[in-house]
Amino acid sequence: MDMEKIADSLTLHNGLKIPGLGFGVWQISPLHTAKCVKTAIKAGYRNMTQRKDT
């Protein structure tokens, strides 16, 4: 699937839609997280994730 813009969404099997692109914050220091998330929201992100890949 090609995601053309941040606002694109994916439709789940139950019909609900979720943002197709998330902004990962797990490596951002606590001192900078709020500012980075605020900037990401202004840029159009609606999905913030703290998942750490293992």
C-alpha positions as CSV (number, residue, x, y, z in Angstrom):
1,M,0.0,0.0,0.0
2,D,1.3,3.4,-0.9
3,M,0.8,6.1,1.7
4,E,0.7,9.5,-0.1
5,K,0.3,11.8,2.9
6,I,0.2,11.7,6.7
7,A,-3.6,11.9,6.8
8,D,-4.0,8.7,4.8
9,S,-5.7,5.9,6.9
10,L,-6.1,2.2,6.9
11,T,-9.4,0.4,7.2
12,L,-9.4,-2.5,9.6
13,H,-11.5,-5.7,9.1
14,N,-14.1,-4.4,11.4
15,G,-14.5,-1.2,9.3
16,L,-12.7,1.1,11.8
17,K,-10.1,3.4,10.3
18,I,-6.7,4.1,11.9
19,P,-3.9,6.5,10.8
20,G,-1.6,4.8,8.4
21,L,1.5,6.5,9.6
22,G,2.6,7.0,13.2
23,F,5.1,9.2,14.8
24,G,7.5,7.2,17.0
25,V,8.6,8.8,20.3
26,W,10.3,6.0,22.2
27,Q,13.8,7.3,21.5
28,I,13.0,10.9,22.2
29,S,14.2,12.1,25.6
30,P,11.5,13.1,28.1
31,L,12.7,16.7,28.0
32,H,11.9,16.9,24.3
33,T,8.9,14.6,23.8
34,A,6.2,17.2,24.4
35,K,7.6,19.7,21.9
36,C,8.2,17.0,19.3
37,V,4.7,15.6,19.7
38,K,3.2,19.2,19.4
39,T,5.2,19.7,16.2
40,A,4.1,16.4,14.8
41,I,0.4,17.2,15.5
42,K,0.8,20.5,13.7
43,A,2.4,18.6,10.8
44,G,-0.7,16.3,10.6
45,Y,0.3,13.2,12.6
46,R,-2.6,11.6,14.5
47,N,-0.9,8.4,15.7
48,M,1.8,8.6,18.3
49,T,3.5,5.4,19.3
50,Q,6.0,4.4,22.1
51,R,6.6,0.9,20.9
52,K,10.1,-0.3,21.1
53,D,11.0,-2.8,18.4
54,T,12.7,-5.9,19.8
